[in-house]
Amino acid sequence: MDLVAEVYKLTRNFPKEELYGLTSQLRRAAVSVPSNIAEGQGRRGAGEFKHFLRLSLGSLMELETQVMIAERLQYLESESAKTILRDSAELGRVLNGHMNALK
């Protein structure tokens, strides 16, 4: 959820014309990660939980792509993009670890 808060902070300064575009996409992808983890945790069985962890991982990859786009468009400073990408990579490792543990 720290990643979500960081994405919200950084997208506050995006151009207003991106409010329903990249700003919204980034925020939805970020929120989707912990939301899918929570939903999977509430399901019955490891198989369902693993499914929702995979969905979270997909949202995380979406977020990373959108961060790279925002950086190329110069909506994000390089250092901010690197921070989010680093945090995202760490979260991806955690998600993969959880999925492997559920095998």
Secondary structure, 3 states (H helix, E strand, C coil): CHHHHHHHHHHCCCCHHHCCCHHHHHHHHHHHHHHHHHHHHCCCCHHHHHHHHHHHHHHHHHHHHHHHHHHHCCCCCHHHHHHHHHHHHHHHHHHHHHHHHCC
